[in-house]
């Protein structure tokens, strides 16, 4: 009986790992999809995820989740990049080669961390908004 439970638990763990990998690969397969860390309003913790920006929305999906809906939706018209910095001592969860952007949103300031090449694409997307928005 114990052996059967251990085998079922092992199979369940393998299925979950495969599901996480399939979801991540699916999310990253879209145009404009990148790995991005997000620090929500008033949170000391960074969360890694997959962001997709296109059209007028930035959609962010938590990395360790099986949800198919984005955890964060940020409208390009409602966000503004306020500053740019390298990770500091309080950012131990981040790789050392990322850039941290502080953005203003209607809910309050947030921080996004991404690779240098991703920052270039993200800022181009921000600046390419239609006139008057």
N, C-alpha and C positions, 0 to 999 in steps of 0.2 A: 504493500500500500504506500509506504513512504517513498519507494523508488518511483512509482507512478507519479506521485505528486512532484517529485524533483524533476522528472522528465517533462511534465506539463509546465512547470515553472520555467525550465530552460527554454522550452519551445516558445512560451509567452515572451520571454525576454528577447529572443531572436526575432520574433515577429515585430515587437516594438522597435527594435533597432532598425530593422529593414523598413518599417513604416516611416520612421524619422528620416532615413536616408532618401527614400523615394519622395517624400514631401519636400525636402530641401532641394533635391535635384530638380523637381518640377518647378519650385519657386525661382530657382536660379536660372532656369532655361529661358525665361522671358527677356525680351529686350529691355534694358534699363534696370535689371535686377542686380543688386550688389549686396555684399555682406556689410552690415552697419550695426554699430552699437548705439544704444539709446539710453539716456538717463532721463527718466520722467521728472515732472515737476516735483520738487521737494523730496527726491529720493536720493539716498547716498549710493545706490547700487546701479551698476551698468548692466544692461541686458543685451545679449547678442541676438541678432536676427537677420532676416533678409528683407531688404527694402526694395521696392519697385517704384520708380518715379517715371511718370509719363502722363501726357495730357496735362491736367492741372492738379493732380493729386500725388502725394507721396504716401504709399501704403507700406506699413512696416509689420512684418510677421515675426513673432517671437521664435527664436531658434529651437527651444526645447518645448515644443507644443505640437499637437496634432491638429490644431484648429485650422480650418480652411479659410476663415475670415481674418482680415488684418486686425492686429491689436491696436494699431494707431492709424488714423487717417488725418493727414495734414494737407490743407489746401494751399497751393502755391501762392494764391492771392492773400492768404492770411498769415504767412510766415515771413520773417525777415531775418537775415543773417546779421548778427550783431558783432561777433568777434570770432577770432580764429587763434588757436594755441596748440602747443605740443602737450602731450599727456604729462601730468605732474605726479607728485608723490601720492596724492589721494586717488590716482587712477590706476591702481595696481592691476585691475582686471583687464586693462587694455594692452595690446601689443605696443612696443615702443615706437614703431614706425607709422603710427596713425596720426591724423590731424583731428582735433576736437573743434567743432563749430558750436557756438552758442547761438541759438535761434530764439526769436520772440514769437510766441503763439498767443492766440486769444486766452488759452488756459494758463499762460505763464511761460517763463523761460524753460527751455529744454536744451540738452546737449546731445549732439550727434557726433560719433567718432567713425572715421572711415579712412581707407588708404588714400595716399596722395593723389593717385590717378582718379580715384572715385570722387574726391573733392573737386577736381577740375570739371568732371562731367556734371556733378551736382550743381556747382555754381553756374555753369553754362545753362543748365536747365532753368535755374532760378532767374537768370538774366534774360532768357528768351521768352518771357511772358509777353503776351500781346500788349500793345500800348494801352495805357489807361487802367491797367489792373494792378 
